[in-house]
Amino acid sequence: MKKKRLIYVDTIRVFAMLLVVLAHACANDLAATPRTLKWDVVNSIVIITEIAVPLFFMISGAMVLNSRKTYDLKYLFKHRLVRVVVPFLVWSVVSAFLARWLAGPVDMNDFANTLLLMYHKPVLVAYWFMYPLIGLYLLSPFLKAIADKIDDKTLLYLLILWAVIDLVLPTLTTTTPKNIGMYFDSFDLGRIVVSKDIGYFFIGYRISKIERHHLKLNLNILLPIILLAINIVISFLALNKNLNFLNAVSNVNIPIIAALIFILFKRFEPKYTDNFSRIIELLAPLTYGVYLVHGLAIQTVQKYYVTANFLYVWLLSVVASLLIIFVLSKIPVVKRLFT
């Protein structure tokens, strides 16, 4: 019998995918100078989209750490990693070539060098997410052993360590004057104890285990809005280099906002309508492919529709990416390579 999909997980997946594409559709406008009202709007939108990647890590943590198959190394290397790594490698090769072709004549030496460096340097900036994700998948049997044994108090301790060592201290090291930042540098010892995205993995897992939501719905909606507003204000204040250290507050807010949004989607699990569920179940399996192809889609739209603003770029790129991946997913052999 086919396993029933969790609609809230699929909904978060689609939501996060839309935010990722939106963030990258805004990139050109965000890089523009001088500062304008449009730049202010784009900057605010990009700050909101910062929760997208944490949500993806949280989904992975919820699904991987709840699965009994995670202990099975054969399943890890023959199924789970293959489903993620093969499309990533295929699209990396395709993207490395087409991105150059769209920009002008293809330098084959540069193309070949990019592929040779791919093991540690993504061919597109957007692909950086795959490297820590694959690392967490490789560690997943150990992480599941921790998840199965850890209690809430110890998990909270782990998350506090993670927040201090990987969110607060690195931000203070890089955003304060050098003669001050040197005192916040945790060096490589901290990286051994806590990896960059492991906290999101465990947060997603822990929230997935919640059976009763004690946080009132109105607070569940209001709190992330307030925290996002604070992060937007900080992003403008931090334009003053003397206030860059405020980004440490934003970095701590992001996992809190992502967790609250994760909880919000989860609490509606029994209430999603049939029509909404059918749409989400259609879109969710396409999201990974959309993530892999959306960079090329954005580049294509921006090349042939030069006057398009970021909203048009976002909308057209989402539609084009969904159509491409939907068509590829219907071709038996091809779908294993590209989706």
C-alpha positions in Angstrom: 0.0 0.0 0.0 1.3 3.4 -0.9 2.3 5.5 2.1 0.1 8.5 2.7 1.9 11.8 2.1 2.1 14.4 4.9 0.3 17.4 3.4 2.0 19.8 5.8 5.4 18.7 4.9 4.6 18.9 1.2 3.1 22.4 1.7 6.3 23.6 3.5 8.3 22.1 0.6 6.3 24.0 -2.0 6.3 27.2 0.1 10.1 27.1 0.6 10.6 26.4 -3.1 8.7 29.5 -4.1 10.7 31.6 -1.6 14.0 30.2 -3.0 13.1 31.2 -6.6 11.9 34.6 -5.4 15.1 35.3 -3.6 17.2 34.5 -6.7 14.8 36.4 -8.9 15.6 39.5 -6.7 19.3 39.1 -6.9 20.0 41.5 -9.8 17.9 44.3 -8.2 19.5 43.7 -4.9 22.9 44.2 -6.4 21.9 47.4 -8.1 23.1 50.8 -7.0 22.3 53.5 -5.9 19.7 52.6 -3.3 16.1 53.3 -4.3 12.6 52.6 -3.1 12.6 49.5 -5.3 15.8 48.4 -3.7 14.3 48.8 -0.2 11.3 46.6 -1.2 13.5 44.0 -2.8 15.8 43.9 0.3 12.8 43.4 2.5 11.5 40.5 0.4 15.0 38.9 0.4 15.1 39.1 4.2 11.8 37.2 4.3 13.0 34.5 2.0 16.0 33.7 4.3 13.7 31.2 6.1 13.5 29.0 2.9 16.7 27.1 3.3 16.2 26.4 7.0 12.7 25.1 6.2 14.2 22.7 3.6 16.7 21.4 6.2 13.9 21.0 8.8 11.8 19.0 6.4 14.8 16.7 5.7 15.4 16.3 9.4 11.8 15.5 10.1 11.6 12.9 7.3 15.1 11.3 7.6 15.3 11.1 11.4 11.8 9.6 11.7 12.6 6.9 9.2 13.7 3.4 10.3 15.5 3.0 7.0 18.0 5.7 8.1 20.0 3.0 10.0 20.3 1.0 6.8 23.5 1.9 5.1 22.6 -0.1 2.0 19.4 2.0 1.7 21.4 5.2 2.2 23.8 4.6 -0.6 21.6 2.7 -3.1 18.4 4.8 -2.7 18.4 8.0 -0.6 21.8 9.4 -1.8 21.2 8.3 -5.4 17.9 10.1 -5.6 19.5 13.3 -4.5 23.0 13.1 -5.9 22.3 11.9 -9.5 20.0 14.7 -10.5 22.3 17.2 -8.8 25.3 16.0 -10.8 23.3 15.9 -14.0 21.9 19.4 -13.6 25.3 20.7 -12.5 26.8 19.6 -15.8 23.9 20.9 -17.8 23.8 24.2 -15.9 27.6 24.7 -16.2 27.3 24.5 -19.9 23.9 26.3 -20.5 24.8 29.2 -18.1 27.9 29.9 -20.2 26.0 29.5 -23.5 23.3 32.0 -22.3 26.0 34.5 -21.3 28.0 34.2 -24.6 30.5 31.9 -26.3 31.3 28.8 -24.3 34.9 28.6 -23.1 35.3 24.8 -23.0 38.5 25.0 -20.8 36.6 27.1 -18.3 33.6 24.7 -18.5 35.9 21.6 -17.9 37.6 23.3 -15.0 34.3 24.1 -13.4 33.3 20.5 -13.6 36.6 19.4 -12.1 36.1 21.8 -9.2 32.5 20.7 -8.7 33.3 18.4 -5.8 33.8 21.4 -3.5 32.5 24.4 -5.5 29.0 24.6 -6.9 28.6 25.4 -10.6 25.7 27.8 -9.7 25.6 29.8 -6.4 22.1 28.4 -5.7 23.6 24.9 -5.5 25.5 25.5 -2.3 22.6 24.0 -0.4 23.4 20.5 -1.8 26.8 20.2 -0.1 25.7 20.5 3.5 22.6 18.4 2.7 24.6 15.6 1.3 26.9 15.8 4.3 23.9 15.5 6.7 22.6 12.5 4.7 26.0 10.8 5.1 25.9 11.5 8.8 22.2 10.6 9.1 22.6 7.1 10.7 24.6 8.7 13.5 22.2 11.6 13.8 19.2 9.2 14.0 21.0 7.4 16.8 21.2 10.7 18.7 17.6 11.6 17.9 16.3 8.3 19.2 18.1 8.6 22.5 18.2 12.3 23.2 15.7 13.9 25.7 14.3 17.4 25.3 16.6 18.9 27.9 19.7 17.6 26.1 18.4 18.6 22.7 17.8 22.1 24.0 21.4 22.1 25.2 22.6 21.0 21.7 20.6 23.8 20.0 21.9 26.4 22.4 25.5 25.3 21.6 24.6 25.4 17.9 23.1 28.9 18.2 26.0 30.4 20.1 28.9 28.7 18.2 27.5 28.7 14.7 25.1 31.7 14.6 26.1 34.3 17.1 29.9 34.1 17.4 30.7 33.9 13.6 28.5 36.9 13.0 30.1 38.9 15.7 33.5 37.9 14.4 32.8 39.2 10.9 30.6 42.2 11.6 32.5 44.0 14.4 35.8 45.9 14.0 38.8 43.5 13.7 40.2 44.5 17.0 36.9 43.5 18.6 35.8 40.6 16.4 39.0 38.6 17.2 37.6 38.0 20.6 34.5 36.2 19.2 36.4 33.9 16.9 35.6 30.3 18.1 38.2 28.8 15.6 37.8 25.4 14.1 37.2 23.7 17.4 33.7 25.0 17.4 33.1 23.6 13.9 34.0 20.1 15.1 31.4 20.3 17.9 28.5 21.8 15.9 28.1 21.8 12.1 26.4 24.7 10.3 23.0 23.3 9.6 22.6 20.4 12.0 20.4 22.5 14.3 17.7 22.8 11.6 17.8 19.1 11.1 17.0 18.4 14.8 14.5 21.3 15.1 12.5 19.8 12.2 12.6 16.4 13.7 11.5 17.6 17.1 8.6 19.6 15.8 7.4 16.6 13.8 7.0 14.7 17.1 4.7 17.3 18.6 1.2 15.9 19.0 -0.5 18.9 20.7 0.2 22.5 20.0 0.2 24.6 23.2 1.0 27.8 21.4 -2.1 29.7 20.6 -2.9 30.1 16.9 -2.9 33.9 17.0 0.5 34.0 18.6 1.8 31.3 16.2 0.8 33.7 13.3 1.8 37.0 15.0 5.3 36.0 16.4 6.9 35.2 13.0 5.5 38.4 11.5 7.0 40.4 14.3 10.4 38.7 14.2 10.5 39.1 10.4 9.7 42.8 10.8 12.6 43.0 13.3 14.9 41.3 10.8 13.9 43.7 8.0 14.6 46.7 10.3 18.0 45.3 11.3 18.9 44.8 7.6 18.5 48.5 7.0 20.2 49.5 10.3 23.1 47.2 9.4 23.7 49.2 6.2 25.7 51.4 8.7 28.8 49.3 9.2 28.9 50.3 12.9 25.7 48.5 13.4 26.6 45.3 11.5 26.8 43.4 14.8 22.9 43.5 14.9 22.9 40.8 12.3 23.7 38.4 15.2 20.1 39.1 16.4 18.7 38.4 12.9 20.7 35.1 12.7 19.1 33.9 16.0 15.7 35.0 14.9 15.8 33.0 11.6 15.6 29.5 13.2 12.8 30.7 15.6 10.8 32.1 12.7 11.3 28.9 10.6 10.3 26.8 13.6 7.1 28.8 14.1 6.2 28.6 10.5 6.9 24.8 10.5 4.6 24.5 13.5 1.9 26.7 11.8 1.8 24.4 8.7 1.8 21.3 10.9 -1.1 22.3 13.1 -3.3 22.5 10.0 -2.5 18.9 8.9 -6.1 17.6 9.6 -7.7 20.7 8.1 -6.2 20.9 4.5 -9.0 20.6 2.0 -9.1 17.8 -0.6 -8.6 20.2 -3.5 -5.7 22.0 -1.8 -4.1 18.6 -0.9 -4.4 17.4 -4.5 -2.6 20.5 -5.8 0.1 20.2 -3.2 0.6 16.5 -3.9 1.0 17.3 -7.6 3.6 20.1 -7.0 5.6 18.7 -4.1 7.4 15.9 -6.1 8.5 18.6 -8.6 10.2 20.9 -6.1 13.6 19.3 -6.1 13.8 19.5 -9.8 12.5 23.1 -9.8 15.3 23.9 -7.3 17.9 22.4 -9.7 16.6 24.1 -12.9 15.3 27.5 -11.6 18.7 29.2 -11.9 18.8 28.6 -15.6 15.1 29.6 -15.9 15.8 32.9 -14.2 18.9 33.6 -16.4 16.8 32.8 -19.5 14.0 35.1 -18.6 16.3 37.9 -17.7 18.1 37.5 -21.0 15.1 37.5 -23.3 12.8 39.7 -21.1 15.2 42.4 -20.1 12.5 44.9 -18.9 10.9 42.3 -16.6 10.8 43.3 -12.9 11.6 40.8 -10.2 8.0 39.7 -9.8 7.7 38.8 -13.5 11.0 37.1 -13.4 9.9 35.1 -10.4 6.5 34.1 -11.8 7.8 33.2 -15.3 10.7 31.2 -13.8 8.5 29.2 -11.4 6.1 28.4 -14.3 8.8 27.5 -16.7 10.7 25.4 -14.1 7.5 23.5 -13.1 6.6 22.7 -16.7 10.2 21.5 -17.5 10.3 19.2 -14.5 6.8 18.0 -15.0 7.5 17.0 -18.5 10.8 15.3 -17.6 9.1 13.5 -14.7 6.8 11.7 -17.2 9.7 10.2 -19.2 10.6 6.9 -17.4 14.4 6.8 -17.8 14.9 10.6 -17.9 13.0 11.3 -14.6 15.6 9.3 -12.6 18.4 11.6 -14.0 16.7 15.0 -13.9 14.0 15.0 -11.2 
